[in-house]
Amino acid sequence: MDKTEKQLQQALRRVIISEGLATQKDLAVLATRKALEATEETIVATVSQAFQEHQAILTKQLDRIEAVVDAWPPPSYVTGLLERVSAIERQLGIKPALRRAA
């Protein structure tokens, strides 16, 4: 608010009070309410923006996780590899590298 606007606002306050339209206290309450509303709007905007940023981060993380999971081989392929490793271990007469639960 520039100097001219501030002067006009003060003049308007004096006229309102002198005409008995409102008291100094009424105007102070009104100003406080307006300040509170502006603060609430700022808080809502900040929380909303933070939530959107959080959602974007989560979406990116989930996309990366899905890409990794999609790249994993199917369980049957892994089972086949483990069976091949076991067969090689038996042929070489070495102890199994992995202990598998039955």
C-alpha positions as CSV (number, residue, x, y, z in Angstrom):
1,M,0.0,0.0,0.0
2,D,1.5,3.3,-1.0
3,K,1.4,6.6,1.0
4,T,-1.6,8.0,-0.9
5,E,-3.7,4.8,-0.3
6,K,-2.8,4.8,3.4
7,Q,-3.8,8.5,3.7
8,L,-7.1,7.8,2.0
9,Q,-7.7,4.8,4.2
10,Q,-7.0,6.9,7.3
11,A,-9.3,9.7,6.1
12,L,-12.1,7.2,5.4
13,R,-11.7,5.7,8.9
14,R,-12.0,9.2,10.5
15,V,-15.2,9.9,8.4
16,I,-16.7,6.5,9.4
17,I,-16.0,7.1,13.1
18,S,-17.1,10.8,13.0
19,E,-20.4,9.9,11.3
20,G,-21.1,7.2,13.9
21,L,-21.1,4.4,11.4
22,A,-18.6,2.4,13.3
23,T,-16.3,2.7,16.3
24,Q,-12.6,2.5,16.4
25,K,-13.0,-0.9,17.9
26,D,-15.3,-2.0,15.1
27,L,-12.8,-1.0,12.5
28,A,-10.0,-2.7,14.4
29,V,-12.0,-5.9,14.6
30,L,-12.8,-5.7,10.9
31,A,-9.1,-5.1,10.1
32,T,-8.2,-8.1,12.3
33,R,-10.7,-10.3,10.5
34,K,-9.4,-9.3,7.1
35,A,-5.8,-10.0,8.2
36,L,-6.9,-13.4,9.6
37,E,-8.7,-14.2,6.3
38,A,-5.6,-13.3,4.4
39,T,-3.5,-15.5,6.7
40,E,-5.9,-18.4,6.3
41,E,-5.8,-18.1,2.5
42,T,-2.0,-18.1,2.6
43,I,-1.9,-21.1,4.8
44,V,-4.4,-23.0,2.6
45,A,-2.4,-22.1,-0.5
46,T,0.9,-23.2,1.1
47,V,-0.5,-26.5,2.3
48,S,-2.1,-27.1,-1.0
49,Q,1.1,-26.5,-2.9
50,A,3.1,-28.7,-0.5
51,F,0.6,-31.5,-0.9
52,Q,0.8,-31.2,-4.7
53,E,4.6,-31.3,-4.6
54,H,4.5,-34.3,-2.2
55,Q,2.1,-36.1,-4.6
56,A,4.4,-35.4,-7.5
57,I,7.4,-36.8,-5.6
58,L,5.4,-39.9,-4.6
59,T,4.2,-40.4,-8.2
60,K,7.8,-40.2,-9.5
61,Q,9.0,-42.7,-6.8
62,L,6.1,-45.1,-7.6
63,D,6.9,-44.8,-11.4
64,R,10.5,-45.7,-10.7
65,I,9.5,-48.7,-8.5
66,E,7.1,-49.9,-11.1
67,A,9.8,-49.7,-13.8
68,V,12.2,-51.8,-11.6
69,V,9.5,-54.4,-10.8
70,D,8.5,-54.6,-14.5
71,A,12.1,-55.3,-15.4
72,W,12.4,-58.2,-12.9
73,P,12.3,-61.6,-14.5
74,P,9.2,-63.8,-13.8
75,P,9.5,-66.2,-10.8
76,S,9.7,-69.2,-13.1
77,Y,12.9,-67.8,-14.6
78,V,14.4,-67.2,-11.2
79,T,13.4,-70.7,-10.1
80,G,15.0,-72.1,-13.3
81,L,18.3,-70.2,-12.6
82,L,18.3,-71.5,-9.0
83,E,17.8,-75.1,-10.3
84,R,20.7,-74.6,-12.7
85,V,22.9,-73.3,-9.9
86,S,22.0,-76.2,-7.7
87,A,22.8,-78.7,-10.6
88,I,26.2,-77.0,-11.1
89,E,26.9,-77.1,-7.4
90,R,26.1,-80.9,-7.3
91,Q,28.3,-81.6,-10.3
92,L,31.2,-79.7,-8.7
93,G,30.6,-81.2,-5.3
94,I,30.4,-77.9,-3.5
95,K,28.0,-76.9,-0.7
96,P,25.0,-74.9,-1.8
97,A,25.6,-71.2,-1.8
98,L,22.1,-70.4,-0.8
99,R,20.1,-72.3,1.8
100,R,16.5,-72.7,0.7
101,A,13.6,-73.3,2.9
102,A,11.6,-76.3,1.9
